[in-house]
Amino acid sequence: MFRSFMPEALIEARAAGTRGEVPVGAVVTRGDAVIAAAGNRTRELNDPTAHAEMLAIRAACAALGVERLSGCALWVTLEPCAMCAQAIAHARFDRLHFGAADPKSGGVLHGAKVFTHPQTHHVPDLHDGINVEACAALLRDFFAARR
C-alpha cells in the first residue's frame, strides 16, 4: 500500500521557512521508516550546497553507514535543482517523489533535466505533483511575504 511521506517533508519545509530559509523540505525513507529529514539551511550554515535534499542525503548515509541509498526513496517539496538531482543519481535512490515543479531552478523536469543525460548513471523512478498545492502554496506565501 502506498504511503506518502510528503506531510513530513512539508514539516521540514515549514521549519526552514521559519528560520528564514527558502521553505524546502526533504525526507529519506526505506519502506515505512523515515531515515532522515531536513530543510534548507544555506543561509544558516553559509553553505550554498546546504539544500534540504543534500542534508537529508548526508544524514541518511551517516545513519545507515553507507554511501549509496539503494532501496530508499526521497521525498522533496520542490523539484530538485541540477546539483541535487545529480546527488540523487549518485546516491542511487530507487524513487524520487516531489511536490511543486520549479520552472526557474529545477533540474529534473526543467532546466538541466539531469536524468535525461546519458552521463547520468542512475535514474530513480520519478513521481511528481505529490501534495502539489500545499508545496506550491508554502513557497508562494513565503516569497509574497518578502516582497
N, C-alpha and C positions, 0 to 999 in steps of 0.2 A: 504494500500500500504506500502511495506517495505521501510524504510529509514535507511541507515547505518549512525551511528554516529562515525565510525572509523576515519574519517578525523579529527574530534575534538579530539579524543584520540591521534592521531598522532601529533597534535599541542602540546599537553601536553608532549608527549614523546620527541619531539624535544627541547622543553624548558628545560626539565630535562637534556638532553644531553649537552645543552649549559651551564648549571650550573655545569657540571662535574659529574652528576649523571648518572647511567645506564638509557638509554632513554626508559623508560616505561611510558605510559600514560593511564589514566582511566577516563571514563565519566559515570555518572549515569543519566539515563533518565526515564521519566514517559511519555508515549505517545510520542509526538513530542517535549517535553520540556526537556532541559538539567537542571538537578537539581544541579549537582556538577561535577567538573572536577579537576583532579590533576595529577601531575607527581611525580616520585620518589624524595624523599628528605631525604634519610637515612644519607647521609654524612652531608648535611646542618644542619639537626636537631640532629645529633649524636644519631640517633634512629633506631635500626635495624628493627623496625616494621613500619617505615615510607615509606612503599611501596605505589605506586600510588593507588592501589585498597583500601588499608586501609584508606588512606587520603580521597579518594573520598567517601567511605562509611561513615566515620565520618562526613564529610561536608554535605552529603545528609541527614543523620539522624538529624543533627542540623538544617538544612534548613527546613525540614518538621516537626520537633518536634516529631519524632517517633524513636523507637528502631528497627523497622522492616521495610524493604523496599519492602513489597509485592506490586505488581503492577508496579515494576520498573525493568529496565534492566541495566546490567553493561557491558560496552564496554572496553576492555583492549587490548593493542597492543601485549602483550605476555601472553602465558599460565600462569595463576596464580600458585604461589607456594602453598605448602600444607597449610601454615599459612593463606594465603589469601583465598584459596578455602574454608577452614573451616569458615572464617569470612563471606564469601559469603553465605554459607549454613545457618549460624546463622542469617544473615540479611534477609533471606527468599526472595531473588531475584527471579523473575519469569523467567528471562532469563540471560544467560551469553554468550556474544559474545567475541571471542578473535581472534587475528591475528596469529602471529607466534607460533608454538609449541616450547616447551622448554624441550628437552630430558634430559638436565643436572639437572635442578632445578624445573621443572614443577610438579604440584601436582594434575592435572586434568586427562590428558591423559597419563602421565608418573609418575614415582616415586610412591608417596603415593596413587595416584588415589583416592583422598578423597571421591569423590561422589559415589564410588562403595562400601564403607564400610557400614555395617549395623548400625553402630553407628551414621552415618550422618542422621540427622532427616529431612533434606530438600535437594532436588536436583533440581537445576534450569534446564530449557531446555538449552542444550548446542549447540552452533553454533561456530565451529572453522574455521580457514582458511580465515577469513574476511580480505581483503586487505593484504594477507599474504606476498606478495612480498615487499610492502612498509614497512611493520612492520619488516620483517627479514632484509632488506637492512639497515634500520636505526641502528639496533643492530650490524650487521656485520661491517658497516663503523665505528661505534663508537669504537668497540674493535680493529679493524685493525689500527686505528689512535693511539692507546695506546701501540701497540707492537713495 
